[in-house]
Amino acid sequence: MTFIITLWTQEGLVMASDSRLTLTTSVQQNNQKIPISFPQSDANYKTFLAPGNIGISTYGAADIQGVPISGYVESFIHEKLEGNQIDLQTVPRQLLEYFRALPVIPSTGFHVAGYIEENGKQIAHLWRVFVPENQVIEVIKPGQQGGAAWNGEVEVMSRLISPVSLIQPDGTNLPFPAAPIFWNFFTLQDAIDFAIYAVKVTRDTMRFLAKIKTVGGPVDVLIIKPGQGPGRAAWIQRKDLCGDGKYLSS
């Protein structure tokens, strides 16, 4: 699995993801196949910057027929977007068709985000792409000034921001209402901080849970500001290739 998050503010978009590649296989035991999962790599790329200042993040199945999905995403960008006239509105559907045309349709999904000029204004757009379900869903509603969307291992974040109850000795529930998050007041820096927090808290909480550690490694963070000129998209942090196996620590 993985954890990805995209936030939108008046100042820009923020996309973040973890770096873990988890493999699932099976072993034969007592005439039964026992599924096992294990972390294979903490150097996997899951967020990408495409031409036209378009951000793409992936979650779900991390490999396709034994090949990391990052290579397929980079191939999509190279084959379909580089050197072509890009219409952001069509990219989510192009991405869906590209992955559904593979010999095996992967159990994966995407966030696609960027800006479109509408009536002289730069408007943020974000889509969720669900490959197995053959669906593209736009996330940001007209006039929505701020917000966040995440996918993958969502349990930890859902527990943190959802109302919960404490069971009393007499069996009754004492509700703990969830305090609201005022997304529309987020600055771009707030969104960066929250994105890193969301990935880290998911990763660090899973470390102590009796379950497969499917979120891990460095946190990659991409920002996209309104406009199409150079410098409107930038990596806030991104692991780099190196010679001694030490990636960006975060």
N, C-alpha and C positions, 0 to 999 in steps of 0.2 A: 504494500500500500504506500502511503506517503502522507504528507500534509502540505497543502498549498493554501495560500490566502491572497486575496486581492482587495485592496481598499481604495475608495475614491473620495477625494476632497475637492474643495474649490481650487486648490493649488496644483493638484496632480493625482496621478495613480501610483499605487505602490503594490508590487507583486513580490511574494516571498515563498520559499520552499526549502525543504530539508534536502539531504543528499544521499540518503540510504537506498541501496538496492538490496531487496530481500528476495531470496529464491525459495520456491516451494517445490518439493519433490516427494517421493515416497520410498519406503523401504518395505521389503517383504518380511513379515514376522508372523509365525504361526498360521501360515496360509492366508494371511490378510495383508493388504497394502496399508501401511500406516503413513499418513501424510506428515511431513516435517518441513518446517520453514527455518531459515537461518539468514542472518545478514551476510551478504556477499561483498559489498563495497560501500564505503562512505564517500565516494568521489563521483557520484552520479549527478549529472545536470538535469534539472527538472523545470527551470525557468529560462526562457530564451528571448532575445531581442531580435525581431525580424525587421526587414526594411519597412520604411514608413512609420517608424517608431511604434511598432506593434509588439505587445508583450504576449507570450504564450507560456502557460504553465501546464504541466501534466501530472496526473495522479492515477492511481490504480495499478494495473499490471505494469511492472517496470521492465519487462522484456517481451519480445515477440520472437517466438521460436528460438529462444536462447540468445538473442541479440538485444542489448540494452536499448530501450525505447528512445533514448536521447539521440542516437544515430538516425532513427527514422524521422524524428522531428526536424533535425538539421537537414536531412534530405528533402523533406517537404518544403522547408524555407528556401533551399537552394533551387529546387526544381520548379516550384510554383510561384515564388514571390520575387526572388532576386532577378533584376533586369526587366521586370514586368510592371505595367501600370497597375497599381494596387488600389482596390476599393475595399476598405476595411469591412464594409457590410457583407462582402462575399467571402471573406477569409474563414469565418467559422464553418460555413457550409463546405468550402474547399477542403478544410482540414478533416471534416467528417467524412467526406467522400474519399479522400486519400487513404485514410486508415480503414475504411470499410471495404476498400478494393484490395487489401492485402489478402494473401492466401488464407490466413486465420484472422478473423476479426478480434482484436484485443479487447479485454475487459478494462478499458481505460477511459479517461475523460480529460477535458481540458478547460482552462480559462483562456479566453482571448480578449485582450483589452487594448484600447487606444482612443484616439480622438478623431472626430469628424466635424468639419466646418458646416454649421447649419445656420442660415440667416446671419452670416457674419460673425458667429460665435463658435468657439471650439467646445464641443460637447463630448463628455466622456461616455464611452460605451464599454460594456462588459458582457460577454456571453459565456454560458456554461455549455460545453459540448459533451454529450453523452454518446459515445461510439456504439456500444452494444444496443442501446435503445433507439439509435438513429434519430437523435433529438438535438436541436439547438435551441437554447432558451436565453433570451436577453434578460439581464439581471437588473440593470439600473432603470428605474421608472422615470418618466418625464418629470422634471422639477425636483428630483431627489438630490439633495445637495451633498450628502455624505453617507457612507455605509461600508459594509464589509461582507465578503462572501468567502467561504472556505469549503474545501472538499477533501476527501481522503479519510484519515483517522480523526473523525470529528468528535469522538466521545468526550475527550478531556475538555475541550472548549465548550461543548454543550453543557456539561456538568457545571462549569464555572459560571456561566451567564444565565442559567435557567433557574427558576424557583425550585427550592428543595424544602423538605420538612424533616424535623427531628422527632422521632417517635418517643413519646413520653412513657414513664413507667406504667401508666394506666392504659396504654395502647392508643391514646389519641395522638394526633399529629400537630406539632407546633411549626407552622409555616415560616420559612425564611424567604421573604420576597427578594427577588433579584433586583439590585439597583440598576437603573437604566444606564446605557452608554450613549452619550450625546454625540453621535457620529458627525453631525453637521458642524460641530465646533472644532473638529480635528484640524490642526495644521498639517502640512506635509510631514513635518518632523514627528508629530504625534502619530501619524499613520505609519511611518517607518518604525517607530518604537513599538507600536502595537503589533505590527507584522512580525518583528523579531521576537517579541514576547510570546505571541501565539505559537510560533513554531517551537521555540525553546521550551515553553511550559508543556507542550504536547510531548516533545522528545524527552524532557527530564522526568515527567510523570510516568511515562511508559517504562522508564528505566527501573522503577521500583514495583511495577505491576507484574503479576504472574501471567504474562502473555508475551507473544512474539514481539520483539522490539523492531517494529517496521518503520519507525521514524528515528532518524539519527544523523550524525555528521554535521558539517558546517551549514550555516543558513545563508542562502543566496538572496539578495534583495535588489530589485530593479525599480527605478522610478521613471515615470513618463509624465512630462509636463505638457500643457496645451501647446499646440503649434507643431509644425512639421519641419522646422529648421534644424540644423545640426546642433547638438548639445541639449536637445529637449528631452532626450532619454539618456539615462546613465545608470551604471551599476554602483550602488552604495557599498555593497560588499559582494564579492564573488570569489570562490576558491580558484586558485591558479595551479597550473601544472608546475611541478617542481621535481627535483632530483632525489630528495631524501624522504618522500612520503609525507611531508608535513604540509597540510593544507591550511587555509585560513582558519584560525580558531575563532569561534564565536559562541 
